[in-house]
Amino acid sequence: MRVFVIAGEASGDKLGAALMAGLRKHVADVQFEGIGGDRMIAEGLPSLFPMDEISIMGITEILSHYRALKARIRQTADAVIAARPDVLITIDLPEFSLRVAKLVKAQSEIRTVHYVAPTVWAWRPGRAKKMSAHIDQVLALLPFEPPYMEAAGMRCDFVGHPVVTDPVAARNELAGFRRQYDIGEAPLALILPGSRRSEIKRLLPIFSEVVSRLRSEHPRMQFVLPAAPNVATAVAEAANTWPIKPILVNPAKDGLAVKRAAFAAADVALAASGTVSLELAAARTPMVIAYDMNWLSRQIIGRMLRVDTVTLVNLVSETRAIPEFIGTNCRPGPIAQAVSQVLNAPDQQRAAMDLTMERLGKGGMPPGERAALAVLDGLK
């Protein structure tokens, strides 16, 4: 069996490596070609070119690299057609992946599978119909996604979310984190302002005011601020101006185990909207979600949004247990009040988080293997 697989980001490389391992478990003679990062290369993928050449996000960045990206898209599609694999699997990165699939379908009958369904349930539903012209099957991370893809004419299999197999800190690790930073039994709040510069620039001033209000209400409360490696310096510089200094954690420097311990040790979290809500759910850390954007983005996204909540825990659990403060509602006073309420009464959230993890596949077959079996079944 020959498989051509494409990933362009770290998250896709992780999904791809698990999928490759799953395929190898069930197909003895599987051969891989494609594009991937270190994890996929370690699983036996000879990458056509370095993955980071296509790891470009944002309209401005894509436009500035348009000619180079267009050439890589053509090169990749030609390589797929020349390889004549049994299946082409593209992983997320739709700006690149779906263009490759479109070129491949225009010149061949190669089966195409796209891993990670687009968020058509949240906005721009027309994307599903558009991709159905050149995608045969979709592998979905969320259990409510298949009907949206199937309605557009594609086969769609829910295969589970990788968060269910990610390591979570043990009790002794969280206790060690509290000892290391002399937190003791004091309440600990986790502050997560996002991983993009635009997010931290907009959210950190608001979150700083929330921290001040929480300390006034809970005099013993401590705060920990993990920062994504790409924004760690900017976060540290901003936090140094806060009247209440948080504990700074840089996973690239301190290690991912320290970040996991911080998540597990916290009694409550204030987080920017995103998949971090699932990481917090895996750690069973109660949370409040807050997010803001510029005025134009508010107007556009507000008109396009098709759901009443953007938090994945709320969506997967079919509850509204996680409080949200989005756009003009992203104000320090109401956010601080919600954090205190969650700190004092976390049980409803923990039930929703446990249900979310169960529905995402915790305790079952690993998502990578489920994805592999779905691909194989589609080839029958």
C-alpha positions in Angstrom: 0.0 0.0 0.0 1.3 3.5 -0.9 0.2 6.6 1.0 1.0 10.2 0.2 0.5 12.3 3.3 0.9 16.1 3.7 1.2 18.1 6.9 2.3 21.7 7.2 2.2 22.6 10.9 3.3 21.1 14.2 -0.2 20.0 15.1 -0.6 18.3 11.7 2.8 16.6 12.1 1.6 15.2 15.3 -1.7 13.9 13.8 0.2 12.6 10.8 2.7 10.6 12.8 0.0 8.9 14.8 -1.9 8.1 11.7 1.2 6.6 10.1 1.8 4.5 13.1 -1.8 3.3 13.0 -1.5 2.4 9.3 1.7 0.5 9.9 0.0 -1.5 12.7 -2.7 -2.7 10.3 -0.8 -2.8 7.0 2.5 -4.6 6.9 3.8 -3.3 3.6 2.7 0.3 3.8 5.0 2.9 2.1 4.9 6.6 2.8 5.7 9.7 0.7 4.8 13.3 1.3 5.6 16.3 3.4 5.9 16.4 7.2 7.9 17.4 10.2 10.2 15.6 12.6 7.5 13.3 14.0 6.4 12.1 10.6 10.0 11.8 9.4 10.7 9.6 12.5 7.8 7.4 11.4 9.5 6.8 8.0 8.4 9.7 5.8 10.9 11.0 3.3 9.7 14.7 3.2 9.6 16.2 -0.2 10.8 19.5 1.2 10.9 21.1 4.7 7.5 21.4 6.2 8.1 24.9 7.5 8.1 26.2 3.9 4.4 25.9 3.8 3.7 26.7 7.5 2.4 30.2 6.7 -0.6 31.7 8.4 -2.5 35.0 7.8 -3.6 36.8 4.6 -0.7 39.2 4.5 1.9 36.4 5.0 0.3 34.2 2.4 0.2 37.1 -0.2 3.8 37.9 0.4 4.8 34.3 -0.2 2.2 33.6 -2.9 4.6 32.8 -5.8 6.7 30.4 -3.7 3.6 28.7 -2.2 2.0 28.4 -5.7 5.2 26.7 -6.9 5.2 24.3 -3.9 1.5 23.4 -4.5 2.2 22.5 -8.1 5.4 20.6 -7.2 3.5 18.6 -4.6 0.5 17.8 -6.8 2.9 16.6 -9.6 4.7 14.4 -7.0 1.4 12.9 -5.9 0.3 12.2 -9.5 3.7 10.7 -10.3 3.7 8.5 -7.2 0.2 7.1 -8.0 -0.5 6.3 -4.3 -3.6 4.4 -3.1 -4.6 7.4 -1.2 -3.6 11.1 -0.7 -4.1 12.3 2.9 -3.9 16.0 3.6 -3.8 17.2 7.2 -5.4 20.6 8.0 -3.7 23.7 6.4 -6.5 24.0 3.9 -5.0 26.9 2.0 -2.3 24.5 0.8 -3.8 21.1 1.2 -7.1 21.6 -0.6 -5.4 23.3 -3.5 -3.1 20.3 -3.9 -6.1 17.9 -3.7 -7.9 20.0 -6.4 -5.0 19.7 -8.8 -4.6 16.0 -8.1 -8.3 15.3 -8.7 -8.3 17.2 -11.9 -5.7 14.8 -13.4 -6.3 11.5 -11.6 -8.7 9.2 -9.8 -6.6 9.1 -6.6 -8.7 8.9 -3.5 -8.4 12.0 -1.3 -8.8 12.2 2.4 -8.7 15.4 4.4 -7.8 15.1 8.2 -9.4 17.8 10.4 -12.8 19.0 9.3 -13.2 22.8 8.6 -15.3 24.6 11.2 -18.3 25.0 8.9 -20.5 24.5 11.9 -19.2 27.9 13.2 -18.8 30.0 10.1 -18.6 29.9 6.3 -20.7 26.7 5.8 -20.1 27.0 2.0 -16.6 25.6 2.5 -17.9 22.1 2.9 -19.6 22.1 -0.5 -16.6 23.6 -2.2 -14.2 21.0 -0.9 -16.5 18.1 -1.8 -15.6 18.6 -5.4 -12.1 17.2 -4.7 -12.2 15.5 -1.3 -13.7 12.0 -1.0 -13.5 11.5 2.8 -13.0 13.7 5.9 -11.6 12.6 9.2 -13.2 14.7 12.0 -11.8 15.5 15.4 -15.2 16.5 16.9 -18.2 14.2 17.3 -20.7 16.7 15.9 -18.9 17.4 12.6 -19.8 14.4 10.4 -23.3 15.5 9.5 -22.0 18.8 8.1 -19.5 17.1 5.8 -21.9 14.3 4.8 -24.6 16.9 3.9 -22.1 18.3 1.3 -21.6 14.8 -0.2 -18.4 13.5 1.5 -17.9 10.5 3.7 -16.9 11.7 7.2 -15.6 9.6 10.1 -15.2 10.9 13.6 -11.9 9.6 14.8 -11.3 11.3 18.1 -9.3 14.3 19.3 -5.5 13.9 20.1 -6.0 15.7 23.4 -7.3 12.5 24.9 -3.9 10.8 24.5 -1.8 13.8 25.6 0.0 13.3 28.9 -1.5 14.9 32.0 0.4 15.8 35.2 0.2 13.3 38.0 -0.8 14.3 41.5 2.8 14.3 42.7 3.8 16.6 39.8 1.2 19.2 40.6 2.2 19.0 44.3 5.8 19.5 43.3 4.9 22.6 41.2 3.2 24.2 44.2 6.2 23.4 46.4 8.7 24.7 43.9 6.9 28.1 43.7 6.0 28.3 47.3 2.3 28.4 46.6 1.2 26.0 49.4 -2.5 25.7 49.7 -3.3 29.2 48.3 -5.7 29.4 45.5 -3.9 29.4 42.1 -5.2 31.0 38.9 -3.8 30.1 35.5 -3.7 33.1 33.0 -3.6 32.1 29.4 -3.7 35.1 27.0 -3.1 33.2 23.7 -0.2 32.4 21.4 -0.4 35.2 18.8 1.2 38.6 19.3 -2.1 40.3 18.3 -3.9 38.3 21.0 -1.5 39.1 23.9 -1.3 42.8 22.9 -5.1 43.0 23.1 -5.8 40.7 26.0 -3.0 41.1 28.5 -4.1 44.6 29.7 -7.6 43.2 30.3 -6.3 40.1 32.0 -3.9 42.3 34.2 -6.9 44.2 35.5 -8.7 40.9 36.2 -5.7 39.7 38.2 -5.8 42.9 40.3 -9.5 42.5 41.0 -9.1 38.9 41.9 -6.3 39.6 44.3 -8.5 42.2 46.0 -11.2 39.6 46.5 -8.9 36.7 47.3 -5.8 38.2 49.0 -3.9 34.9 49.1 -4.5 34.0 45.4 -1.4 33.4 43.3 -1.2 33.6 39.5 0.8 31.6 36.9 1.3 32.7 33.4 2.6 30.1 30.9 3.7 31.7 27.6 4.0 30.1 24.1 7.6 30.1 23.0 7.0 32.6 20.2 5.6 35.2 22.5 7.4 34.4 25.7 9.6 37.6 25.7 6.6 39.9 25.0 4.6 38.2 27.7 7.4 38.5 30.2 7.9 42.2 29.4 4.2 43.0 29.8 3.9 41.0 33.0 6.8 42.9 34.6 4.6 46.0 34.5 1.8 44.4 36.4 1.3 45.5 40.0 0.9 41.8 40.9 3.7 39.7 39.5 2.7 36.3 38.2 4.8 33.2 38.1 6.1 33.0 34.5 6.4 29.6 32.8 8.1 29.2 29.4 7.5 25.6 28.2 10.4 25.9 25.7 12.8 26.7 28.5 11.2 25.0 31.5 9.8 22.0 29.7 6.4 20.8 28.8 6.1 18.8 32.1 6.2 22.1 34.0 3.4 23.5 31.8 1.3 20.4 32.4 2.0 20.6 36.2 0.8 24.3 36.1 -2.4 23.3 34.3 -3.1 20.6 36.8 -2.1 22.6 39.9 -4.4 25.6 39.1 -7.8 25.9 40.8 -9.2 28.0 38.0 -8.1 29.4 34.6 -8.7 32.5 32.6 -8.0 31.7 29.0 -8.2 33.1 25.5 -10.7 31.3 23.2 -9.2 28.3 21.4 -8.3 24.6 21.7 -6.7 25.4 25.1 -10.1 24.8 26.6 -9.6 21.1 25.7 -6.2 21.1 27.4 -7.8 22.5 30.5 -10.6 20.0 30.3 -8.1 17.2 30.1 -6.5 18.6 33.3 -10.0 19.1 34.9 -9.2 22.7 35.5 -12.3 25.0 35.7 -12.1 28.0 33.4 -13.5 31.2 32.1 -13.0 32.1 28.4 -12.4 35.7 27.2 -11.5 37.0 23.8 -11.5 40.3 21.9 -10.5 41.4 18.4 -10.3 44.6 16.4 -13.5 46.4 15.5 -13.6 45.2 11.9 -13.1 41.6 12.8 -15.8 41.9 15.4 -18.3 43.1 12.8 -17.4 40.5 10.2 -17.1 37.5 12.4 -20.1 38.5 14.5 -22.3 38.5 11.4 -20.9 35.2 10.1 -20.9 33.2 13.4 -23.5 30.4 13.4 -23.2 29.2 17.0 -24.0 30.8 20.4 -20.7 29.6 22.0 -17.2 29.4 20.7 -15.9 27.2 23.5 -15.3 23.6 22.4 -16.1 22.2 25.9 -19.6 23.8 25.7 -20.1 22.5 22.1 -18.9 18.9 22.7 -20.7 18.5 26.0 -23.8 20.3 24.7 -23.8 22.5 27.8 -23.0 26.1 28.4 -21.0 25.4 31.6 -18.0 27.5 30.6 -18.6 31.3 30.9 -17.6 33.3 27.9 -16.8 37.0 27.5 -16.3 37.7 23.8 -15.9 41.0 21.9 -17.5 43.9 23.6 -18.3 41.7 26.6 -14.6 41.2 27.2 -14.4 43.5 30.3 -12.4 43.0 33.5 -15.3 43.4 36.0 -17.6 40.7 34.7 -14.7 38.4 33.9 -13.3 38.7 37.4 -16.7 38.0 38.9 -17.1 34.9 36.8 -13.7 33.6 37.7 -14.6 33.9 41.4 -17.9 32.2 40.9 -16.2 29.3 39.0 -13.6 29.0 41.7 -16.3 28.7 44.4 -18.5 26.3 42.4 -16.5 24.1 39.9 -18.6 20.9 40.0 -20.8 21.7 37.0 -17.8 22.5 34.9 -16.0 19.4 35.9 -18.9 17.3 34.9 -19.0 19.0 31.5 -15.3 18.5 31.0 -15.4 14.8 31.9 -18.3 14.4 29.4 -16.2 16.2 26.8 -13.2 14.0 27.2 -15.5 10.9 27.0 -17.1 12.1 23.8 -13.7 12.9 22.3 -12.6 9.3 22.7 -10.8 9.1 26.1 -10.3 5.5 27.2 -11.0 4.2 23.7 -8.8 3.3 20.7 -6.2 6.0 20.1 -7.3 8.6 17.5 -4.4 7.9 15.2 -5.4 4.2 14.9 -9.0 5.1 14.5 -8.0 7.5 11.7 -6.0 4.7 10.0 -8.9 2.2 10.2 -11.2 4.8 8.7 -8.8 5.4 5.8 -8.5 1.7 5.2 -12.3 1.2 5.3 -12.7 4.0 2.8 -10.5 2.1 0.3 -12.6 -1.0 0.3 
